[in-house]
Amino acid sequence: MQDRWSMAEPSGAEDRALRAIVEGVEAETGDEFFRSLVRHLAAALGVTYAFVSELSADRNRFRTVALWGRGAFLPDREFGVSGTPCEAVLAGEMAHHPERVQELFPEDRGLVEWGVHSYCGVPLLDAGGAVVGHLAILDERPMHDGPRGLAILRIFAARAHSELERKRVEDALRESEVRYRGLYDDAPAAYLSFGTDGVLRAWNRRTEEMTGYTAAELAGRSFGDFLPETPTGRPRAEEMNRAFLAGIETGGELEARRKDGSVLWVRAVVRPIRDAEGRVESSQSILLDITDRKRAEEALRVSEQRLSRVLDSALDAIVTLDDGRRVELFNAAAGRVFGCGAAQAIGRPFDRFLTDGLRAALDTAVREKRLSALAPAGLTARRADGREFAIEATISHVEVGGRDLYTLILRDVEELRALSEEKAYLLEEIKSVHNFDEIIGQSGALHEVLKQVGLVAGTDSSVLVLGETGTGKELIARAVHSNSRRRERPLIKVSCAALPTGLIESELFGHEKGAFTGALEKRVGRFELADGGTIFLDEIGELPPEVQVKLLRVLQEQEFERIGGSRTIRVDVRVIAATNRDLTQAVAEGTFRQDLYYRLNVFPVTLPPLRARPEDVPLLVHYFVARYAAKIGRRITRVPAGAMARLAAYAWPGNVRELENVIERAVILSAGPDLEIAAAILPGALPSTPAAPADGAAPLQQVERDHIVAVLKQTNWRIDGPNGAARVLRLNPSTLRSRMQKLGIRRAEHELS
């Protein structure tokens, strides 16, 4: 049995299918709308049955208001809810059963009677969220592309609900006019009466619910108070008011505003009420809320625009042909692949681009009219200049407005191969530049760290990497990622300290277009980019408190919303954080959330400073000498014992990063085969073993302060420029000034000492 929608219809064809449905129902209302909707849904989606239903008051049965089956309208029928695939839909859920629906619901004899095997349905909800009916399609064949069917049904469900609601209102209105000829409080529509002065005189409870005003707030208001200064607002209402004053019944769609300022679309009917002498004295106005329908129409318009943009930006060549092989659509990628612009292709025969094999494949598609099929392997096409090229292609068929259209989606095989090779090359380049897998050292302290990495890498637990600046925290993060099951997915790095406070949240979680001043387009955040992989949050201690709250939610629930967005985005991301700060002290000071700290500190990995593993210094020296000698073009074959002794004796407050900088500078200054460590390269003011407090460990801030002071003295307190302290310390000058201010470093004090 062939699957319904076994391959996704191209965006252009789906666009035309939606247009066909919209055009078929646009001008219809009431019963004719429902009949037109089910007929066009069945035709556009290629299913056997389609119907719209209304739920009974006791919610145990539903009755179809329009039923299309096997190419004709069928008499409306009433069904029980229990034991049918419609039961979940009428409980408020969307349902899709791609196949074996008779086996899933053996009590539903209607499925057997109709001979269907698949089902798709969406509920019709009123403004309060209550189910009032449902829209469903059924087919003799499986339909595995449920999201497509559900999406199209949802687009028209709001309009169907509005028409169902309007039908109910009109039925109720006719009944009430027979019985009362006036207003009644429980009508499903808003009933209002305005005087000839435009002031509201009477209204029902639905008016209060629809507008959001209380009875006291409605009293004395004029019709203009509810209307904005838009073409479909106050100006249109004033035209209707003039007709009312002239004694003419009028109506139309109006754009209004609720008390809270939100948009309210209504279908208005205004009837003049006359006194005993025949003069117009007031109006009887009936307002039906059509906001949902308008939103559905706007969503459809936006969807059409989006589909158009997707088509224009597609990387694959997309060409749509009629049954005479004349080009009706030719996107930008097709112009690039065939070497011919759309203006020179649309409306003309496609034959000049066809080879014998591709022509035969198209002829088969025209003859069989299959929904979609992969073209045979080994096909070629012809460019505008006559050159042939190998292709991969799919050919699909759709009927739009009684016309058969065929869409060819193809890729240049050579172009694909070139892109694949380029990607592989770039990945190798990235790996060689970042040196992910090489952590140099043989000390027991480093081996203990690597042992911890091996233990935690295979899990999804959060990791907190602790250590002084320059100890290689990012390398540890990359080692954890590259040895995890997520290694084929990206590792996304975010430096929390490098981002302005106002942009950190946008960088992490993204924002919608217009979310704030300067948000000119939608931005995808780093957490979305890291979905399925790992995110590395460097300098986590610098994260502002307001962002800490949102990060905590991501860690707990794996979900967030973009700034300015309402849609919840779920992600599967492993978090590795790093800091050189004492987070327990930050928690005590109230600058870092305790609950976030516990979430991050699931598996802490503490990197020892370089001074705590002096046996690794020679290995690192030889590694950096070889690396920078090759990079700069020097031939250095030996590190003299004296130079190595000086390097091993130095305290390295800047850790491995400082050692790397020193070696790079020394390689540049070395003229012969021996590495020369000039006196100016290593600050002489720092002892090889820094003075330690009574507990045996020098405070990190004191080590950092002493190191910065030593470098400043070495550079004669110059901060900027090629010979400045910022250059030696590999810091931004503004960052260095900020650290000096925080550590209380002043030139005058040290010159006096």
N, C-alpha and C positions, 0 to 999 in steps of 0.2 A: 504494500500500500504506500503510495507516494506521500511524503510529509508536506503538510501545508506550511508555507514560508520556510522551507528547509534551508534556503540561503537568503540573507538579508537583501531586501529590495534596495537599489541605490537611492541615495537621498533625493535626486531629481525626480525619480518615479514616485517615491513616497510623497513628495511635495505635490505632484500632480494628482495623486490619489486623494490627498486631503482637500485639494482645491475642488475636485470632482464632487466630494461629499458636501463641502460648504456650498458650492454653487447649486447643488441639488436641493438643499433645504433652506437656503438663505431667504427666499421669498415666501416660504410657507409658514403657517401658524396653525395652532390647534391640532385637530385630528390629521389634517393633511401633512403637517410637519412630521408627526410620528410615522406616518406611512412612507413619506419621502425619505426619512432618516433610515429606517430599517432596510428599505430597498437599496439605497445608495451604499450603506455600510456593507451589505452582503455582496454587492457588485464590486466595491473597491477592495474589500479584503478577500474576496473569492471564497466565501463560506456558503453553506447550504441554508442555514437558518439564521435569522436575526429578529429580535423582538425587544419592545419596551414594555415594562409592566408597572402596575400600580399595586401597592401593598394594601391588603384589607385592614379594616380598623382593628380587628382582633389579632392582626399580625401572624395569623396561621395560614393564610391563603394569599395568592396574588393572581391578578387577572391581567392578561395582555391588553394593551391599548392599541398596539399595532404588531402584526405578526407576518413575517415574510418567510416563505419556505419553498424550496425547489422551484424558484423562478416565478412565484405568484404570491399574491396576498392571500392569507388563510384566515378563516373566521377566528375572532378572538376567543380565547379559552381561559378557564380558571383552573389553577393547580394548587395542590397542597404544598406547603413549604417543607415540611419534615421529610428527611431522607432523600432530598434532591441536591444537586450541586448548587442550586440557587440559595440554599439555606444559609451558607456562610456569607454570601453576598448581601442577603437581606438582613443579616446581622451587622452589616457595616464594613465587611472586608471585601477586597478584590480577590477574585479566584481565577486560577488558570489550571486546567487539567489537560495537558497536551495529548493524552491518549488514554485508552481503556476506561473511559468515563462510565460505561455501562457496568463494568466490573466493580468500580469504586462505589457506585450507587445502585445496587441491584434492586432496591425497592422502587426506583423511579421507572415505571413502565413506559412513560412517555419517551425516554431515551431509546428504548427498544423500538417503539412504534415509529419514531422518526429515523431510526437507523444511524444515529450519530455516534462518534467515537472521541470527540474532543469538545472542550467547553471553555469559554472565557467570558467573565462578567464583572461589571462594576456597579456599586450602589448609586442611587440617586438620593442626595441628601438635601434636606431643607436648610434654611439659614441657621437653625439651631443645632444642626448635625444629626437630626433624626432621619432614619431611612424611610423614604416614601415610595420607593420602587427600585427597579434596576434595569440595566441595559445589558443584553447578552447576545453572544454569537455562538453557534454550534456548527460542527462540520462532520462530514462522513469520514474525513481523513484526519490524521494527527496534525496538530499545529504547535510546533515546538518553539516558535518565536513568540512566546507569551508577552514579553515586555513591549513588543511592537503593537500587538493587538490591544493590550491594556492601555498603552499610551494613547492610541487613537480613540478608544472608547471613552477614556477620561476627558479628552478634549471636548467630546460632544455630550458627556453626561451632564455638565452644568447647564448647557442649553436645553437638554431634554427635561431637566428638573424645572427650569424656568417655564417651559411650555406646559409641563404637567401642572405646575403651580398655577399658571395663568388659566389653564383649562378648569382647574378646580375653582378658581376665583370666579370665572365667568359663569360656571354652573351654579355656584352659590349665589352669585349676583342675580341671575335670572330667577332662582327660587325665592330669594328675598324680595325681589321686586313684585313677584306675584303675591307674596304673603304680607309684606309690610310696606312696600313702595318707599322705603326710606333707609336710613342708616341702622345698622345694628352692630353691637359692640364686639362681637366675636368673629367678625368677618376676617378672612385671611388676607384681605387687602386693606390699605389705609383709606378710610372714608373721611372726607373733609368738606366743609361748606364755608365759602368765602362770601362776604358781602360785596356790593358793587364798589365799595371803597377799598377793596383788596385786603380787608382785615379778616382774620380767621374767626369764625363764629362757632363752629361745632366740629368735632372730630371723634373718632373712635379710638379704642385702646391700641389697635394696630398702628395708628399714627404715632403714638408715643413710643412704641417699640421700634418702629422703623427709623424715627428721627433721633431718638435718644433723649428727647425733652420730656419733662414731667408735665402734668396737666396745668400746673400753675405757670410754668415757663411758656407754654404754648398760648395761653390766653393773651389776646391783644396783638399777636404777631401778624405781620402782613406776609403775603406770599413771597415778596422779595427777600425776606430775611433768610430763606432757605436756599437761595440761589447764588451761585458765583457769577462773576463777570466774564463768562466764557460764551462762545457762540451758541453752545447747546444748553446754556443756563438761563440767565435773566433775559437776554434778548428774545429767545424763543418763547419763554413763559409770557412775556409782555405781548407777543403776537397772539397767543392763545387767549390772554385776558381781553384783548380788543375784540376777538371773535365772540367771547362769552358775553361781553357788554352789548354786543350787537344782536344777542339772542341766538347765536349759532353754536350748536354742539361741536366741539373740537377735541382734538387729542394728539398725542405724539410722545416721543421719548424726551425726557428732560434730565439734565445733569444737576443734581442738588448736593447739599452738604448736610451731614449729620451734626449734632451738637459738638462732637469731638473733632470736627473738621474733616472726617473721612468722606470719601466720595460715595454718593448714593445715586444710582441710576434708577429711574422709574418710568414706567409706561403710564401716562396720564390720560384719563378721559374726563372732560369737563362738560357738564350739562347745565344749561341755564334753568333756574327755577323761577317761575313767574307768579306774581300775586293775582288776586281776583280780577284785577283790571288788565291783566296781560303784560304788565311791565316786569322786566327782569329785576329780581330783588336779591338773589343769591345764586350760588353755584352748588351743584352736587359733583364733587371731584373724587375720582377713584384713582388711587395710585397703586401700581403693582411694582414691587421691587424686582428689577431685572439686573441688579449689580452682578450676580454670578454669571449671567449670560454675557454681559459686556466684558467681564474679566476673561471668560473663555474665548471670546472673539479677539481680545487683545493678545491673549496667550497664543492663539493661532497665528495672528499677524507676526508676533515676535518669532514664533517657530519658523514661519516662512522665511523671514529675514535671516535667521540663523542658518537654516538649510542652504539658503543662497550663498551665504558667506563661506560655509563649509565646502560647498561645491567649488567656489572660486579659489579657495585656498588648498584644495586637495592636491596631493603630490602625484596621484595617479591620473593618467589621461582618461577623461570621461567624454564619450561621444554618444549622443542619442540620435537614432535614425528612424524614419518612417518606414512603412512596408515597401516603399520604392527605393530605399537606401539613400534618401536625401537627408542631409545633416540638419537636425533641429537644435542640437546643443553641442557646443565645442568649448570645453573649459580651457583655462590658461595652461594647465599642464599638457593638454592635448596639443595646443599650439607649439609648446616647447618640443614635445616628442616628435611631432610630424613636421616641424619647421614651417608652419603655416598658421597665420592668425585666424581668429574666429570670423572676422569679416570676410575673409576669402574662402571660408568653408561652409558657413551656415547657409542653408537654402540650396546648396549644390550637391550633386551626387558624390558619394563617398568612394566610388569605384577607383579613383586614381590612387588611393592609399591601400588598395586591396591586392594581396597576392592570391594565387589560386587556392592555397590552403585556407586562408582567412575568409575568402569569398564562399568556399564550401561550408565552413563552419557557420557563417551568417545565414546561408540558405537553409541549413538544417534547423537553426533557431527559428527562422520564419515559418518553416513547415511544421515544426513540432510545437511551437508557442509555449515552451516550458518557462516556468516562472524565472528560473535562473539556472545556469549551468556553466561549469568550467570548460573553457575551450580546450581542444586537444593539445597535448604537449608538442613542442617543436615548431609552432607556427611562427611566421614572419609577417611583417607589415612593410609598407613602402612609404618613405618620407616624400615630402613635396618635391625634392630634387631627384627622386627616382631611386635612392639608395635603400636597400632592404636591411631590416634589423630584426633580431629575435625578440619575441614578446611572450609574456604570460598574460592571459586574458580570461574574463568572464563575460558571458552574454546573457542578458535578462530581457524578459518580455513583460509589458504591462499594457492594459487597454485603458485609454483615457478618452472619455467623451465619444466612445464608439470607434476610436482610432487605435490601431496596433502600433506601439512604439517599441523599439529595441535599443537597449543601452549596452554599449561596449566599454568595459573598464579594463585598461591594459597598462602594463609596465614594460619598460625597456630592460631586457635581461642584462645587457652589458652595463647599463647604468646601475642596476641593482648590485651587480658583481663589484663594480668599482666602489660603490658606497660601502659594501661589506668589507672590502680590503682596507679602505680608508679608516673605518671604525676600528678594525683590529690593530692597525698601525698606531692610531691615536691612543688606544688602550695601553699598548706596550710603552709608548712615549710617556704617558702619565705615570705608569708604574715605575719606570726608570727614573723619572724626575723626582717623584715623591719618596722613592726608596722605602715602600711600605713594609717590606718583610725583613729588613735588616736592622736589628737592634744589637749594637756592638757591646760586648763585655763578657767576662767570665767570672766575675766576682760572685761570692755566695749570695750577697744581697740582691743582685740582679737576677740570679737564677731563681731565687725565691719569688720574685715578682713574676717572672715568666711562668713559673709553676702555677701561680694564681691565675694568670691569663689562660693557661690551658684548662684549668678547672671550670672557669666561668664562661669561656667562649661558646661552648656548646649549648648553653642555656639561653633563655630570653630575659634573664634577670637584669635589672638596672645596675650599672657599674659606676662608681664614683672614684675617679683617679685623682689622688692627692699628691702634691709635691711642689717644691720650689719652682720658680721661673727657670725655664731652660733645661729641665730634667728629662724632657721627652714624653710628656703626657699624651700628645697627639699620636706619637708612634705606638704607644700602648693601646690607645683607642683603635687605631687601625689594625693592630695585631688581633685584638678581640674580634673585630668585625670580620677580618679575612679568614679567621679560623671558625667562624660560626656558620650556621645553615643559611644565613642571609647574605653570604659573601657574593652571590650573583646579583644582588640588588645594591642600590647605591648607599654609600656612606656620605651623609650630608653634614658639613661642618658649619657651625655658627659660632662666631666669636662674640659673646654677649657684651664684652667690654668695648668692642670696636664700633658698636652701633649706637646712634643717638637714642636717648631714652624714648622719644616720641615715636620711633620707628621700629623698636624691638618687637612689639606685638604684631605689627604688620608683617615684619620679616619672618616671624615664626609661624603665624597662622594665616597670613594673606588678608586681602581686603576686596570688597566689591567695588565696582565702579561708582564713584560719587560718595563713597563712605566718609570722606573728609576732604578738606581743601587740598587739591593737588592729586587726588585719586582719579586720574583721567581714564583709567582702564582697570579691569579686574587683574588682581595679582594672586598667584598661587604661592602659598607660604611654604617654608622649609619642611614642615611636618608632612604636608601633602606630597612633596617631592620625595620624602624619605619613606613613603608608604611601602611596606614589605621589606624595608631595609633598616638602617641604623642612622640615628641622628646624634652628632657629637656636639654637645653644648660646652664650649670652652669658656673659662672664666665665669662659671655659673654663679659665683658669689656676687657678681656685679648686676644680676638681674633685678629690675625694679620690683617692689612689692606687688603692684597691680598685675604684673605679668606672671609673678610666681603663682597667683591664684589660678590663672588659666592653665599654666603648665601642670599644676597639681591635678586639675580635672583630666587632662590628657593622660597623665600617668595612671590615674585611677580608672577612667572609663574609656580611654582610647577614642575620644571624640571631642570635637570643638566646632565653633562657628567662625567663619571669617568675619573681620571687622565690617560692620554694616550689613551683614547677611543674617538670614534667619534659618537657613538650611543646616542641619547638623551633619558634619562630615566625620565618618568613622575611618580610622587608620590603624594599621598594624605596624607599629614602630618600636624598635628597641632604643632606649635612651642610655647614652654614655655621657657622663658629665665630668668636668675637670675643674680644679681650682687650686690656687696657691694660697688661698685664704683659710683661716681657721673658722670653719662653718659653725662649730659648736659655740665659739665666742660670738659669732654673728647672730646665732639664735638667741643667746643670752642677752645681747644688746637690742634685740627686736628688729634687726634689719633683714633677717632671713627666717622664713616660716619653718617652724619646727616640724609640722606634718610633711612639708615638702622635703626637708632634710632626711626624714626617715624613709620616704619613698625613694630618694636617690641613693641613700647609703645602704642599699640592700647588700652590695658586695664591694666594700672599699678596697682599693689597690693603692698602696702608698709607695711612691718612687723615692728611693734614697737619693740624697744629693751626691754630686760627684766626689765631694771631699770624704764621703763615707765609704767610697769604693775606689781608693787610689790605685788598686791593682788594674783597674780598667783604663787608666789614663794612657799607658803606652799603646794599647790596642786602638783606642780612639785616635791617638796622634797619628799612627801609621795609616789608619783608614782615611782621615781627613787630608793627610799629605798626599796620598795617592789620588784622592778625588779631585783636589784643587790643582794639583800639578797637571793632571790630564786636562782639566777644564781650562787652565790658564795657558798651558803650553810650556811648562817648565819641566826639566828633567832632574828630579831630586831623588837620589837613591839611598841616602843615609840620614839618620837623625843622630847627631853626635851625643855621647853620653852626658856631657855637661848640659846640653840643651834639654835632654830628656829629664835630667835631674831637676832643673829649674821648673820644668812644666809639672813634674810630679810633686814638687814641694809647694806649689802654689795652692791656695785654698779654694779657688774657683767658686766665688759667690754667685757668679752667673751660670754655673754648672756647664752642661755639655754645649749649650748654645754659645757661651762665652769662649770655651775651648775651640769650638769650630771657627769663630770669628778670628781668634788669635792665630790659628794655623793658617787660615786663608791669607791673613795679612803677612804672616811670616813667609809663606810661599811666594807672594808677590815680591817681597824684599830680598829673597835669597837669589844670588846671582849664579852660584855654583851648584854642584851636586849635593852639598850638605845643607840641611835646614838650619837657617840662622835665626836665632831668637834675639832680636835687638833689645837693648835695655829698655827702650821706650814702650815696647809692646806689652810687657807685663807690669802693672802698677807696683812700684816698689814699696808703697806704704803698707800694703797688706801683708801680715805675717803668714807663714805657711799654715799655721794652725791658729785660727782665730781664738781670742780669749773667750772662755765659756763661763757662764754663770755657775752658781753652786750646783745646780742639778746636772751639769755636764753638757748641756746643749745650748749653743748660742741662739738668741732670739732671731727669727728670720728677718724682722724689720731692721734689727741692728746690723746684721750682715749686709743687707741690701744698702743701708745708709752708708756704711763704711766703704763699700765698693763704689758707690756713686761718688762719694767725696774723693776717693783715691783717683778715679778717672778724671774728675773735674780738675784736680790739682795737676794731673799729668798734662791736660790740655789747656792749662792756664785759665781755667774757668770759662773757656769758650764752649758754647752749647751748640750753635748752628755751624754749618759749613763742612767741608770735606775733612777737616782736622778737628772737628768739634766732638764733644763728649757724646752727643746723641748718635753720631756716626759710629763711634767706638762701641757704644752699648747697644747698637742696632735698635734704637727707639726713635719714635717721632719726636721732634723737638718740643712740641706742645705737651706730649705725654711725659717727657723728662721733666719739664718745668712743673707739671702737676705733681709728679712724685716728689720732687724737691720740696714743694710747698707742703705736701702731706707729711714728709719726714722731717720738716723743720730745718732744712739745709740752707744756710745763708753764707755767702762768700765772706762777709766782714768777720764773722765769728772765727772762721777757720784761718783767715790770714793773720788775725791777731794771735791765734794760738801757735 
